[in-house]
């Protein structure tokens, strides 16, 4: 197989969120980075958040575990690639 037809390495998944919110930047930043705030709102419905951990620094990790109203358990995690407060 030539280099031009070789399968490329798949990129690791990433997530970029862009929204305009009618709220001060400090409150939005805290909602995404403070575990005490994350447990109050994270998830697709009103199911409980059982775990929220953040190490907000470049290279730091985050983990959020939650249950949906139908009982399904989910966990999301990742590494902060860029951190710009507020």
N, C-alpha and C positions, 0 to 999 in steps of 0.2 A: 504494500500500500504506500503510495507516495505521500509526502508531507502535505500536499494540498488536499488529499482525500482522507487523511487520517481524522478520526473523530476528535473534536476538540474537547478539552476537559471542561466539564460542566462547572459553571460558576456557582459558588455557594449562595444559598438563598439570602436575600436581604429585604429589608422593609424600610421604606421612606414614607413618612406621613406628612402631608401638607394640608393644613386647614386654616381658615380665618375664623377666629373665635372672638366673641365680644367679651373679653376678659383680659385682665392685666397679664402680661407675659410671666410675671413671677408666680401667679396662681396656676397657670397652665404648666409651667416647668415643674412646680411642686407636685401637681396632680400626676405627672408621668414619672417622677423620680423619687418621691417619698412613699415608702411602703404603706404608711398609715393612710395616705390618700388613695393609693392604688386599690386597697381592699374595699374601698367604698364604692367604686364605680367600674372596675375592670370586668370585661366579659360581654357577651352578646345579649344577655338578659339579666334578670335579677338574681341569678344563682349566686351562691357564696364564693368568695375568694378565700382559699384555705392557706395560701402561702404567697407572700410578696417579699422578694429580697432584691436590693439594688446596691451596686457598688459603682456609683456614678463617677467614673473617670475613664479616660481612654484606656481600653484594655480590660476594664472592669466588666463584671457579668451581672445579668439580671435574670430572675426567674419569677414567674407568676403561675400559680396553679389555681384552677377554679372548676366549679361544677355548674353545668347548665341546669335550667329548671327541669329538664327531662331526665336528669340524673347522670348524664355523661361527664366523665372527668377529663380535663384538658390541662396541659402544661405548656407554657411558652418560655423560651429562654434565649439568650444571646449574649453578645459582647458589644459594648459601646465602642463604636469606631470613631465617633466624634462627639464631643460634649461642649455645648455653647450655652452656658447658663442664661436663663431669662431671654 
